Amino acid sequence: MLTLLAKLLHALNSDSSIRQIALAIALGFIVGLSPLFTLHNIAIIFFVLLIRVHLGSFILAVGFFSGLSYLLSPAIVSVGESLLTQPALAIFFTSLYQFDWFKLAHWHHTYVLGALVLGVALCVPIYFTSKLIIEKYRVHIMTFFQKFRIVKALKASKFYSLYSRFSGESSFTKGGL
């Protein structure tokens, strides 16, 4: 976990694309809300491995949003239940249930369907919010914290040695940590 955190800090402090990190967080949100071994999560993980996103950010986002999903579970279940019990959608879900792929996707479960719908609906706002936060972090917070003595003390720690090993830097020449 310490290594993943060091990689995330390296990505935030380096010249890595803000869009790649924000997309990793947004896709990690969708995966983190629903149970891991569902068909849509496997497709998203495969997609993440094909495109260029920051994998450390994706893994941390999945872990964070998996924990958050426990707090959001009443809302997730109510969204899934309201969709599955809509009379107008009953014929649609009945016809989908006849296909094996639909059974494998587990969209007939209230939690999985609610997590997928909520994740897809909030994915775009999460992307733009995380993009804005990363931009503000790089402009304001990173430069502000470089002035403190604690930064110099962290340079002597094991965490900083992991950080510098992954960043390939031995000093704050590019504004690290």
HUQUI-V851327 format. One line per field, one symbol per residue. ss: DSSP state (h for helix, s for strand, l for the rest). burial: 1 if it has 9 or more other C-alpha atoms within 8 Angstrom, else 0. A space follows every 50 residues. Layout:
ss: ???
burial: ???
This chain:
ss: lhhhhhhhhhhhhllllhhhhhhhhhhhhhhhhlllllhhhhhhhhhhhh llllhhhhhhhhhhhhhhhhhhhhhhhhhhhhhhllhhhhhhhhhhhllh hhhhhllllhhhhhhhhhhhhhhhhhhhhhhhhhhhhhhhhhhhhlllhh hhhhlllhhhhhhhhhhllllllllll
burial: 00011111111111010101111111111111110001101101100100 00110111111111111110001001111110110000110010001000 01101111011111111111001101110110011111001110010000 100100001111111110000000111
